[in-house]
Amino acid sequence: MPGLKIIVLTADAERFRGALTIAAAHAALGEPTAVLLQHEAAALLRQPIAVPGDAMHAVHGLPPLATLLDGALSLGVEVIACQSGLSLCGLAAEDLDQRISAGGPVSFLQAMSLDDRLTLV
């Protein structure tokens, strides 16, 4: 199965939640998976990670966004925060979970193989 690359384009927590869910499932199948949080989407990584939809998800037995992110990282999903986005949001790479790297679209796309699939959310 080819690798999967997902770019989260906006600071929409539910889109990020969906991206992480698909990324974690793909990684659980043993396939290379990466998620780039572009521009303002990097704000979703601000600690502590908590978003309004977490309460509703909990009511239905689903994990909060922070737990979903931790699980995806544990499965080997590569999560990259856009360097420009970090600056836009007043964050620095040092503010992030150590398993999350800073990068940009050029390095993200350079890491793609010809077989990888690219998805924008």
All heavy atoms as an XYZ file, in Angstrom:
862
protein
N       0.854     -1.172      0.000
C       0.000      0.000      0.000
C       0.902      1.238      0.000
O       1.895      1.279      0.711
C      -0.885     -0.022      1.251
C      -1.869      1.131      1.311
S      -2.908      1.183      2.801
C      -3.723     -0.369      2.757
N       0.546      2.247     -0.786
C       1.361      3.462     -0.803
C       1.246      4.253      0.493
O       0.310      4.066      1.271
C       0.796      4.256     -1.982
C      -0.494      3.628     -2.349
C      -0.542      2.267     -1.730
N       2.204      5.147      0.690
C       2.165      6.024      1.854
C       1.040      7.037      1.722
O       0.475      7.227      0.644
N       0.728      7.676      2.826
C      -0.343      8.671      2.851
C       0.191      9.959      3.451
O       0.796      9.946      4.533
C      -1.524      8.150      3.676
C      -2.709      9.093      3.853
C      -3.347      9.449      2.504
C      -3.743      8.471      4.785
N      -0.020     11.058      2.757
C       0.358     12.394      3.221
C      -0.917     13.230      3.293
O      -1.677     13.293      2.321
C       1.335     13.068      2.250
C       2.589     12.278      1.965
C       3.589     12.487      3.046
C       4.920     11.878      2.624
N       5.966     12.112      3.555
N      -1.153     13.826      4.458
C      -2.346     14.643      4.671
C      -1.911     16.047      5.058
O      -1.078     16.214      5.948
C      -3.242     14.049      5.777
C      -3.658     12.621      5.427
C      -4.463     14.938      6.013
C      -4.377     11.886      6.559
N      -2.490     17.053      4.399
C      -2.237     18.443      4.759
C      -3.516     19.016      5.342
O      -4.567     19.004      4.696
C      -1.786     19.280      3.552
C      -0.506     18.697      2.954
C      -1.574     20.741      3.973
C      -0.030     19.395      1.688
N      -3.432     19.491      6.594
C      -4.556     20.155      7.259
C      -4.399     21.646      6.963
O      -3.413     22.267      7.368
C      -4.562     19.882      8.778
C      -5.737     20.578      9.443
C      -4.598     18.379      9.047
N      -5.362     22.220      6.243
C      -5.228     23.578      5.723
C      -5.760     24.676      6.632
O      -5.408     25.842      6.442
C      -5.933     23.678      4.362
C      -5.348     22.798      3.255
C      -6.277     22.766      2.053
C      -3.972     23.286      2.872
N      -6.629     24.331      7.572
C      -7.234     25.355      8.430
C      -7.187     24.905      9.887
O      -7.005     23.731     10.177
C      -8.709     25.622      8.042
O      -9.470     24.431      8.302
C      -8.844     26.013      6.581
N      -7.407     25.857     10.771
C      -7.393     25.556     12.207
C      -8.744     25.004     12.651
O      -9.304     25.411     13.667
C      -7.031     26.810     12.998
N      -9.257     24.059     11.906
C     -10.534     23.410     12.201
C     -10.244     22.106     12.938
O      -9.729     21.147     12.350
C     -11.274     23.147     10.888
C     -12.630     22.505     11.074
O     -12.772     21.609     11.945
O     -13.558     22.870     10.336
N     -10.587     22.071     14.215
C     -10.261     20.916     15.049
C     -10.906     19.629     14.541
O     -10.310     18.550     14.645
C     -10.683     21.175     16.494
N     -12.096     19.716     13.984
C     -12.760     18.502     13.509
C     -12.099     17.959     12.249
O     -12.016     16.745     12.061
C     -14.250     18.732     13.313
C     -14.994     18.995     14.619
C     -14.675     17.966     15.713
O     -14.782     16.752     15.452
O     -14.306     18.380     16.820
N     -11.590     18.830     11.407
C     -10.840     18.361     10.240
C      -9.533     17.696     10.698
O      -9.126     16.672     10.159
C     -10.551     19.501      9.273
C     -11.773     19.940      8.507
C     -11.426     21.065      7.537
N     -12.609     21.517      6.858
C     -12.986     21.108      5.648
N     -12.252     20.235      4.987
N     -14.071     21.568      5.105
N      -8.889     18.289     11.702
C      -7.664     17.705     12.240
C      -7.972     16.359     12.882
O      -7.243     15.385     12.699
C      -7.021     18.665     13.241
C      -5.698     18.218     13.794
C      -4.779     17.520     13.026
C      -5.357     18.510     15.103
C      -3.545     17.125     13.549
C      -4.140     18.121     15.635
C      -3.235     17.427     14.862
N      -9.085     16.276     13.608
C      -9.492     15.019     14.227
C      -9.695     13.946     13.149
O      -9.241     12.818     13.292
C     -10.784     15.218     15.028
C     -11.164     14.055     15.912
C     -12.519     14.255     16.590
N     -12.687     15.497     17.288
C     -12.353     15.732     18.555
N     -11.793     14.768     19.267
N     -12.579     16.909     19.107
N     -10.365     14.309     12.076
C     -10.579     13.370     10.976
C      -9.272     12.950     10.327
O      -9.065     11.769     10.023
N      -8.377     13.920     10.111
C      -7.076     13.619      9.512
C      -6.288     12.653     10.395
O      -5.684     11.697      9.902
C      -6.290     14.911      9.291
N      -6.306     12.888     11.704
C      -5.587     12.004     12.630
C      -6.184     10.608     12.663
O      -5.458      9.619     12.756
C      -5.576     12.598     14.044
C      -4.630     13.755     14.276
C      -4.840     14.326     15.680
C      -3.183     13.340     14.072
N      -7.496     10.524     12.593
C      -8.162      9.220     12.601
C      -7.747      8.397     11.393
O      -7.376      7.214     11.525
C      -9.691      9.402     12.644
O     -10.037     10.121     13.827
C     -10.413      8.066     12.620
N      -7.785      9.005     10.215
C      -7.399      8.299      8.995
C      -5.901      7.985      9.015
O      -5.474      6.884      8.641
C      -7.765      9.132      7.747
C      -9.285      9.308      7.660
C      -7.198      8.501      6.479
C     -10.079      8.022      7.605
N      -5.099      8.950      9.470
C      -3.643      8.735      9.536
C      -3.306      7.591     10.481
O      -2.462      6.740     10.168
C      -2.944     10.022      9.974
N      -3.941      7.550     11.640
C      -3.671      6.479     12.604
C      -4.073      5.119     12.041
O      -3.350      4.127     12.212
C      -4.401      6.758     13.913
N      -5.203      5.065     11.366
C      -5.645      3.799     10.768
C      -4.646      3.338      9.704
O      -4.290      2.156      9.645
C      -7.037      3.962     10.155
N      -4.176      4.257      8.893
C      -3.207      3.917      7.845
C      -1.890      3.442      8.462
O      -1.314      2.446      8.019
C      -2.988      5.146      6.954
C      -2.274      4.843      5.683
N      -0.950      5.117      5.504
C      -2.713      4.283      4.529
C      -0.595      4.746      4.288
N      -1.648      4.233      3.670
N      -1.440      4.147      9.496
C      -0.200      3.755     10.173
C      -0.357      2.398     10.862
O       0.592      1.611     10.912
C       0.217      4.818     11.178
N      -1.550      2.117     11.392
C      -1.788      0.828     12.054
C      -1.665     -0.326     11.068
O      -1.366     -1.455     11.472
C      -3.172      0.822     12.711
N      -1.845     -0.040      9.791
C      -1.673     -1.059      8.759
C      -0.207     -1.212      8.368
O       0.128     -1.989      7.481
C      -2.508     -0.696      7.520
C      -4.023     -0.727      7.726
C      -4.732     -0.160      6.502
C      -4.481     -2.147      8.015
N       0.653     -0.441      9.051
C       2.086     -0.555      8.811
C       2.595      0.307      7.670
O       3.694      0.070      7.167
N       1.826      1.277      7.271
C       2.203      2.105      6.123
C       2.708      3.476      6.566
O       2.246      4.019      7.571
C       1.003      2.270      5.189
C       0.454      0.964      4.666
C       1.467      0.152      3.864
O       2.378      0.738      3.263
O       1.340     -1.086      3.851
N       3.637      4.057      5.826
C       4.155      5.381      6.175
C       3.077      6.454      6.029
O       2.359      6.483      5.026
C       5.295      5.600      5.175
C       5.016      4.668      4.037
C       4.261      3.511      4.616
N       2.979      7.288      7.045
C       1.903      8.278      7.099
C       2.438      9.567      7.698
O       3.178      9.537      8.679
C       0.748      7.750      7.978
O       0.419      6.422      7.561
C      -0.476      8.625      7.860
N       2.046     10.690      7.116
C       2.481     11.989      7.630
C       1.339     12.991      7.535
O       0.527     12.939      6.608
C       3.690     12.501      6.863
N       1.304     13.909      8.512
C       0.307     14.977      8.552
C       1.044     16.297      8.718
O       1.850     16.448      9.636
C      -0.692     14.782      9.717
C      -1.667     15.949      9.805
C      -1.432     13.461      9.578
N       0.762     17.253      7.829
C       1.311     18.605      7.918
C       0.206     19.552      8.319
O      -0.842     19.583      7.668
C       1.904     19.043      6.576
C       2.313     20.511      6.455
C       3.507     20.827      7.342
C       2.613     20.873      4.997
N       0.421     20.303      9.385
C      -0.530     21.344      9.781
C      -0.033     22.660      9.191
O       0.958     23.229      9.645
C      -0.648     21.431     11.299
C      -1.422     20.252     11.875
C      -0.476     19.180     12.351
C      -2.339     20.700     12.967
N      -0.703     23.116      8.143
C      -0.285     24.275      7.371
C      -0.796     25.571      7.990
O      -1.914     25.640      8.472
C      -0.810     24.121      5.932
C      -0.459     25.231      4.989
C       1.027     25.321      4.703
O       1.790     24.399      4.963
N       1.457     26.433      4.172
N       0.007     26.589      7.988
C      -0.293     27.938      8.474
C      -1.041     27.911      9.812
O      -0.560     27.338     10.773
C      -1.027     28.752      7.414
C      -0.155     29.073      6.234
N       0.969     29.844      6.317
C      -0.235     28.676      4.937
C       1.551     29.938      5.149
N       0.839     29.224      4.279
N      -2.247     28.514      9.873
C      -2.959     28.646     11.144
C      -3.341     27.314     11.768
O      -3.645     27.254     12.962
C      -4.205     29.531     10.981
C      -3.906     30.999     10.796
C      -3.658     31.388      9.336
O      -3.613     30.478      8.473
O      -3.503     32.589      9.068
N      -3.351     26.244     10.999
C      -3.672     24.929     11.561
C      -2.669     24.530     12.637
O      -2.994     23.749     13.535
C      -3.714     23.869     10.460
N      -1.462     25.093     12.594
C      -0.450     24.792     13.611
C      -0.922     25.172     15.011
O      -0.475     24.589     16.000
C       0.862     25.508     13.283
N      -1.850     26.111     15.109
C      -2.383     26.524     16.412
C      -3.073     25.367     17.135
O      -3.186     25.382     18.364
C      -3.352     27.686     16.252
N      -3.514     24.364     16.398
C      -4.177     23.209     17.011
C      -3.235     22.395     17.884
O      -3.669     21.549     18.656
C      -4.802     22.324     15.930
C      -5.944     22.965     15.149
C      -6.264     22.152     13.905
C      -7.166     23.133     16.029
N      -1.937     22.665     17.778
C      -0.936     21.938     18.563
C      -0.557     22.666     19.848
O       0.274     22.192     20.613
C       0.317     21.700     17.710
C       0.083     20.859     16.459
C       1.322     20.865     15.578
C      -0.327     19.451     16.832
N      -1.189     23.826     20.102
C      -0.890     24.586     21.317
C      -1.259     23.758     22.555
O      -2.340     23.197     22.647
C      -1.675     25.901     21.326
C      -1.330     26.817     22.491
C      -2.144     28.107     22.478
N      -2.181     28.778     21.193
C      -1.228     29.600     20.739
N      -0.162     29.829     21.469
N      -1.356     30.171     19.553
N      -0.314     23.676     23.486
C      -0.526     22.916     24.734
C      -1.264     23.764     25.762
O      -1.007     24.956     25.839
C       0.829     22.478     25.304
C       1.621     21.547     24.411
C       1.008     20.168     24.305
O       0.336     19.683     25.211
N       1.233     19.520     23.184
N      -2.142     23.229     26.543
C      -2.666     21.861     26.441
C      -3.651     21.764     25.281
O      -4.415     22.699     25.028
C      -3.366     21.639     27.784
C      -3.803     23.004     28.201
C      -2.747     23.960     27.667
N      -3.613     20.654     24.593
C      -4.502     20.460     23.445
C      -5.886     20.078     23.961
O      -6.061     19.034     24.571
C      -3.946     19.388     22.495
C      -2.618     19.863     21.911
C      -4.954     19.068     21.391
C      -1.891     18.837     21.080
N      -6.808     20.978     23.733
C      -8.200     20.757     24.119
C      -9.066     21.612     23.205
O      -8.750     22.785     22.983
C      -8.434     21.137     25.571
N     -10.102     21.038     22.660
C     -10.982     21.758     21.737
C     -12.435     21.546     22.159
O     -12.760     20.577     22.845
C     -10.756     21.299     20.276
C      -9.347     21.669     19.805
C     -11.000     19.821     20.109
N     -13.326     22.468     21.773
C     -14.727     22.379     22.196
C     -15.400     21.040     21.896
O     -16.190     20.548     22.682
C     -15.401     23.518     21.425
C     -14.309     24.510     21.210
C     -13.064     23.680     21.001
N     -15.080     20.405     20.777
C     -15.725     19.143     20.418
C     -15.335     17.967     21.290
O     -15.971     16.912     21.239
N     -14.298     18.126     22.126
C     -13.848     17.010     22.967
C     -14.948     16.506     23.896
O     -15.094     15.299     24.089
C     -12.631     17.423     23.802
C     -11.336     17.429     23.014
O     -11.298     16.875     21.890
O     -10.348     17.990     23.522
N     -15.728     17.408     24.475
C     -16.775     17.003     25.418
C     -17.824     16.124     24.730
O     -18.219     15.092     25.269
C     -17.430     18.233     26.041
N     -18.248     16.520     23.533
C     -19.254     15.740     22.810
C     -18.689     14.384     22.393
O     -19.377     13.365     22.484
C     -19.740     16.502     21.572
C     -20.791     15.753     20.777
S     -22.266     15.313     21.737
C     -23.046     16.893     21.888
N     -17.440     14.359     21.989
C     -16.828     13.087     21.630
C     -16.754     12.159     22.849
O     -17.014     10.966     22.737
C     -15.445     13.304     21.015
C     -15.509     13.716     19.580
N     -15.782     14.998     19.185
C     -15.355     12.999     18.448
C     -15.801     15.051     17.873
N     -15.540     13.855     17.395
N     -16.413     12.710     23.995
C     -16.315     11.915     25.223
C     -17.663     11.291     25.579
O     -17.718     10.135     26.005
C     -15.790     12.772     26.370
N     -18.739     12.053     25.395
C     -20.080     11.540     25.690
C     -20.362     10.276     24.872
O     -21.054      9.373     25.326
C     -21.149     12.630     25.403
C     -22.555     12.063     25.369
C     -21.048     13.752     26.418
N     -19.769     10.202     23.698
C     -20.012      9.068     22.811
C     -18.877      8.047     22.820
O     -18.783      7.189     21.935
C     -20.279      9.571     21.392
C     -21.526     10.393     21.312
N     -22.785      9.837     21.287
C     -21.713     11.733     21.324
C     -23.689     10.785     21.258
N     -23.069     11.948     21.283
N     -18.025      8.159     23.837
C     -16.967      7.172     24.016
C     -15.768      7.348     23.102
O     -14.973      6.427     22.942
N     -15.639      8.519     22.505
C     -14.521      8.784     21.606
C     -13.455      9.597     22.332
O     -13.763     10.376     23.239
C     -15.009      9.545     20.371
C     -16.043      8.779     19.531
C     -16.669      9.694     18.496
C     -15.392      7.581     18.873
N     -12.206      9.447     21.938
C     -11.124     10.135     22.650
C     -11.081     11.630     22.348
O     -11.473     12.059     21.256
C      -9.862      9.452     22.120
C     -10.228      8.992     20.752
C     -11.692      8.608     20.853
N     -10.575     12.410     23.292
C     -10.349     13.829     23.015
C      -9.220     13.975     21.989
O      -8.440     13.031     21.760
C      -9.953     14.408     24.374
C      -9.441     13.249     25.152
C     -10.187     12.040     24.643
N      -9.119     15.143     21.403
C      -8.120     15.374     20.365
C      -6.704     15.075     20.850
O      -5.906     14.475     20.122
C      -8.218     16.818     19.859
C      -7.333     17.170     18.671
C      -7.648     16.305     17.459
C      -7.476     18.647     18.321
N      -6.372     15.451     22.067
C      -5.020     15.211     22.599
C      -4.698     13.720     22.634
O      -3.588     13.307     22.287
C      -4.876     15.821     23.985
N      -5.649     12.905     23.026
C      -5.444     11.456     23.087
C      -5.316     10.875     21.682
O      -4.490      9.987     21.431
C      -6.593     10.784     23.853
O      -6.654     11.341     25.159
C      -6.412      9.282     23.945
N      -6.125     11.383     20.769
C      -6.055     10.932     19.383
C      -4.687     11.271     18.777
O      -4.066     10.436     18.110
C      -7.173     11.590     18.576
C      -7.449     11.063     17.186
C      -7.745      9.579     17.186
C      -8.601     11.835     16.573
N      -4.188     12.481     19.048
C      -2.864     12.879     18.562
C      -1.785     11.984     19.164
O      -0.901     11.493     18.444
C      -2.593     14.344     18.899
C      -1.197     14.871     18.563
C      -0.890     14.744     17.082
C      -1.055     16.309     19.038
N      -1.855     11.740     20.455
C      -0.864     10.880     21.109
C      -0.877      9.478     20.507
O       0.171      8.889     20.245
C      -1.130     10.822     22.615
C      -0.094      9.972     23.338
O       1.104     10.344     23.305
O      -0.477      8.933     23.905
N      -2.054      8.951     20.259
C      -2.167      7.619     19.662
C      -1.585      7.576     18.262
O      -0.883      6.623     17.905
N      -1.858      8.600     17.470
C      -1.319      8.644     16.109
C       0.200      8.716     16.140
O       0.883      8.002     15.399
C      -1.907      9.842     15.350
N       0.731      9.555     17.010
C       2.188      9.662     17.138
C       2.789      8.332     17.589
O       3.834      7.910     17.089
C       2.559     10.779     18.113
C       2.304     12.203     17.618
C       2.358     13.194     18.770
C       3.292     12.584     16.518
N       2.119      7.661     18.504
C       2.604      6.366     18.998
C       2.599      5.294     17.914
O       3.409      4.370     17.948
C       1.766      5.900     20.186
O       1.928      6.786     21.270
N       1.700      5.432     16.958
C       1.633      4.482     15.846
C       2.657      4.807     14.752
O       2.766      4.081     13.769
C       0.231      4.481     15.231
C      -0.842      3.758     16.041
C      -2.225      4.102     15.511
C      -0.607      2.255     15.992
N       3.366      5.911     14.928
C       4.390      6.275     13.951
C       3.974      7.307     12.927
O       4.711      7.554     11.966
N       2.804      7.918     13.115
C       2.409      8.996     12.205
C       3.374     10.163     12.412
O       3.615     10.587     13.538
C       0.956      9.453     12.463
C       0.616     10.686     11.627
C      -0.028      8.320     12.185
N       3.939     10.643     11.324
C       4.814     11.805     11.391
C       3.935     13.057     11.347
O       3.156     13.243     10.408
C       5.779     11.801     10.203
C       6.749     12.944     10.216
C       7.665     12.960      9.007
O       7.451     12.178      8.055
O       8.595     13.781      9.018
N       4.019     13.873     12.378
C       3.240     15.113     12.433
C       4.214     16.270     12.318
O       5.197     16.347     13.061
C       2.405     15.202     13.731
C       1.668     16.528     13.805
C       1.420     14.031     13.810
N       3.920     17.159     11.362
C       4.793     18.292     11.085
C       3.984     19.572     11.216
O       2.892     19.682     10.650
C       5.391     18.206      9.662
C       6.161     16.894      9.490
C       6.283     19.398      9.362
C       5.592     16.015      8.444
N       4.515     20.525     11.958
C       3.898     21.848     12.082
C       4.602     22.792     11.128
O       5.831     22.858     11.096
C       4.024     22.354     13.514
N       3.842     23.516     10.357
C       4.385     24.492      9.422
C       5.171     25.556     10.197
O       4.661     26.131     11.165
C       3.237     25.137      8.661
S       3.684     26.501      7.597
N       6.412     25.796      9.795
C       7.245     26.785     10.477
C       6.626     28.173     10.424
O       6.593     28.887     11.429
C       8.644     26.811      9.860
C       9.430     25.552     10.132
C      10.698     25.478      9.316
O      10.737     25.872      8.157
N      11.748     24.956      9.931
N       6.108     28.556      9.273
C       5.449     29.864      9.156
C       4.197     29.893     10.011
O       3.876     30.914     10.629
C       5.089     30.148      7.697
O       6.241     30.198      6.900
N       3.491     28.784     10.037
C       2.279     28.695     10.849
C       2.577     28.849     12.329
O       1.837     29.506     13.060
N       3.656     28.240     12.780
C       4.045     28.395     14.184
C       4.263     29.866     14.507
O       3.797     30.372     15.529
C       5.301     27.579     14.489
C       5.129     26.056     14.507
C       6.493     25.375     14.622
C       4.204     25.626     15.627
N       4.952     30.562     13.608
C       5.202     31.985     13.811
C       3.890     32.770     13.817
O       3.677     33.627     14.681
C       6.129     32.504     12.714
O       6.396     33.868     12.888
N       3.004     32.469     12.886
C       1.703     33.139     12.829
C       0.911     32.979     14.124
O       0.175     33.868     14.530
C       0.861     32.565     11.678
C       1.165     33.028     10.273
C       0.417     32.165      9.266
C       0.784     34.491     10.098
N       1.063     31.819     14.760
C       0.298     31.487     15.963
C       1.030     31.839     17.255
O       0.536     31.551     18.340
C      -0.040     29.996     15.955
S      -0.979     29.485     14.523
N       2.221     32.422     17.140
C       2.983     32.767     18.337
C       3.559     31.556     19.045
O       3.745     31.584     20.262
N       3.841     30.511     18.295
C       4.420     29.290     18.852
C       5.832     29.088     18.318
O       6.206     29.647     17.286
C       3.574     28.066     18.480
C       2.179     27.970     19.084
C       1.392     26.834     18.426
C       2.265     27.748     20.576
N       6.596     28.277     19.019
C       7.924     27.874     18.565
C       7.981     26.357     18.578
O       7.202     25.698     19.282
C       8.995     28.453     19.494
N       8.902     25.796     17.827
C       9.047     24.336     17.775
C       9.232     23.754     19.172
O       8.755     22.659     19.466
C      10.209     23.955     16.862
N       9.893     24.500     20.046
C      10.143     24.027     21.414
C       8.853     23.914     22.239
O       8.831     23.258     23.273
C      11.108     24.968     22.142
C      12.481     25.043     21.523
C      12.528     25.923     20.257
O      11.765     26.919     20.167
O      13.309     25.587     19.357
N       7.773     24.568     21.787
C       6.489     24.520     22.492
C       5.720     23.230     22.199
O       4.718     22.946     22.859
C       5.602     25.703     22.081
C       6.211     27.042     22.416
O       6.934     27.135     23.433
O       5.968     28.006     21.661
N       6.172     22.471     21.219
C       5.441     21.298     20.760
C       5.909     20.028     21.460
O       7.019     19.961     21.983
C       5.642     21.123     19.244
C       5.288     22.312     18.365
C       5.659     22.004     16.924
C       3.813     22.667     18.494
N       5.058     19.021     21.426
C       5.443     17.670     21.829
C       6.720     17.337     21.071
O       6.836     17.619     19.868
C       4.303     16.712     21.442
C       4.539     15.264     21.815
O       5.585     14.714     21.417
O       3.667     14.682     22.470
N       7.690     16.748     21.724
C       8.990     16.474     21.096
C       8.904     15.530     19.903
O       9.831     15.443     19.093
C       9.984     15.945     22.115
C       9.624     14.594     22.691
C      10.632     14.138     23.741
O      11.549     14.847     24.080
N      10.433     12.941     24.245
N       7.783     14.806     19.773
C       7.612     13.884     18.639
C       7.110     14.604     17.384
O       7.024     14.003     16.314
C       6.648     12.765     19.013
C       7.136     11.913     20.184
C       6.073     10.957     20.661
N       4.978     11.709     21.285
C       3.833     11.170     21.709
N       3.634      9.857     21.569
N       2.899     11.915     22.273
N       6.781     15.895     17.524
C       6.284     16.689     16.398
C       7.427     17.548     15.882
O       8.149     18.158     16.660
C       5.097     17.575     16.842
C       3.929     16.686     17.303
C       4.668     18.510     15.717
C       2.790     17.445     17.945
N       7.596     17.568     14.575
C       8.671     18.365     13.992
C       8.109     19.611     13.311
O       6.916     19.706     13.043
C       9.473     17.528     12.998
O       8.640     17.083     11.948
N       8.988     20.553     13.057
C       8.632     21.756     12.304
C       9.153     21.580     10.888
O      10.220     20.990     10.674
C       9.236     22.991     12.958
N       8.410     22.049      9.927
C       8.810     21.922      8.535
C       7.936     22.806      7.673
O       7.310     23.742      8.164
N       7.880     22.492      6.432
C       7.078     23.288      5.505
C       6.638     22.454      4.322
O       6.994     21.272      4.205
N       5.878     23.064      3.435
C       5.349     22.312      2.300
C       6.419     21.775      1.360
O       6.266     20.695      0.801
C       4.424     23.307      1.590
C       4.698     24.630      2.183
C       5.378     24.431      3.484
N       7.522     22.507      1.200
C       8.558     22.029      0.280
C       9.172     20.729      0.798
O       9.236     19.726      0.074
C       9.640     23.106      0.043
C      10.810     22.536     -0.750
C       9.038     24.309     -0.665
N       9.609     20.722      2.047
C      10.216     19.498      2.597
C       9.181     18.373      2.699
O       9.504     17.207      2.502
C      10.857     19.765      3.962
O       9.903     20.231      4.892
N       7.931     18.732      2.993
C       6.858     17.736      3.074
C       6.672     17.045      1.726
O       6.607     15.821      1.641
C       5.565     18.429      3.520
C       4.418     17.503      3.809
C       4.373     16.770      4.989
C       3.361     17.389      2.919
C       3.306     15.927      5.265
C       2.292     16.548      3.192
C       2.260     15.821      4.364
N       6.620     17.843      0.655
C       6.427     17.270     -0.676
C       7.680     16.566     -1.175
O       7.587     15.556     -1.877
C       5.987     18.363     -1.652
C       4.602     18.956     -1.371
C       4.348     20.152     -2.273
C       3.511     17.915     -1.506
N       8.854     17.068     -0.810
C      10.095     16.402     -1.209
C      10.184     14.996     -0.635
O      10.796     14.115     -1.248
C      11.311     17.203     -0.748
C      11.631     18.379     -1.626
C      12.830     19.142     -1.110
O      13.068     19.231      0.089
N      13.587     19.726     -2.032
N       9.587     14.771      0.522
C       9.644     13.470      1.174
C       8.667     12.465      0.563
O       8.686     11.292      0.920
C       9.363     13.620      2.671
N       7.832     12.923     -0.359
C       6.858     12.022     -0.975
C       7.527     11.108     -1.986
O       8.430     11.519     -2.700
C       5.758     12.815     -1.697
C       4.777     13.480     -0.773
S       3.417     14.256     -1.671
C       2.530     12.803     -2.231
N       7.052      9.878     -2.034
C       7.480      8.973     -3.107
C       6.437      9.058     -4.221
O       5.348      9.608     -4.039
C       7.604      7.543     -2.578
O       6.320      6.969     -2.424
N       6.760      8.503     -5.363
C       5.836      8.539     -6.496
C       4.534      7.796     -6.212
O       3.511      8.080     -6.807
C       6.505      7.964     -7.741
C       7.670      8.778     -8.302
C       8.305      8.048     -9.478
C       7.197     10.159     -8.717
N       4.565      6.846     -5.291
C       3.379      6.055     -4.970
C       2.514      6.667     -3.873
O       1.374      6.241     -3.669
C       3.774      4.643     -4.546
C       4.391      3.848     -5.680
O       4.034      4.120     -6.856
O       5.222      2.973     -5.409
N       3.041      7.642     -3.137
C       2.286      8.225     -2.024
C       1.027      8.936     -2.529
O       0.988      9.476     -3.624
C       3.146      9.233     -1.256
C       4.179      8.581     -0.382
O       4.090      7.355     -0.155
O       5.086      9.293      0.079
N       0.034      8.935     -1.658
C      -1.201      9.661     -1.929
C      -1.197     10.925     -1.096
O      -0.789     10.914      0.073
C      -2.415      8.810     -1.593
C      -2.562      7.668     -2.585
C      -3.571      6.693     -2.115
N      -2.977      6.002     -0.960
C      -3.606      5.149     -0.189
N      -4.853      4.878     -0.427
N      -3.007      4.571      0.798
N      -1.672     12.022     -1.667
C      -1.747     13.314     -0.985
C      -3.201     13.703     -0.823
O      -3.967     13.673     -1.788
C      -1.000     14.380     -1.792
C      -1.028     15.808     -1.236
C      -0.331     15.882      0.113
C      -0.385     16.764     -2.231
N      -3.583     14.055      0.408
C      -4.949     14.460      0.706
C      -4.923     15.811      1.415
O      -4.111     16.016      2.329
C      -5.652     13.414      1.607
O      -5.643     12.159      0.927
C      -7.063     13.815      1.923
N      -5.795     16.704      1.029
C      -5.930     18.009      1.678
C      -7.240     18.040      2.443
O      -8.283     17.648      1.918
C      -5.934     19.135      0.633
C      -4.777     19.160     -0.363
C      -4.994     20.241     -1.403
C      -3.469     19.359      0.349
N      -7.180     18.466      3.712
C      -8.417     18.599      4.497
C      -8.483     19.980      5.119
O      -7.507     20.632      5.326
C      -8.541     17.528      5.597
C      -8.637     16.145      4.981
C      -7.418     17.585      6.588
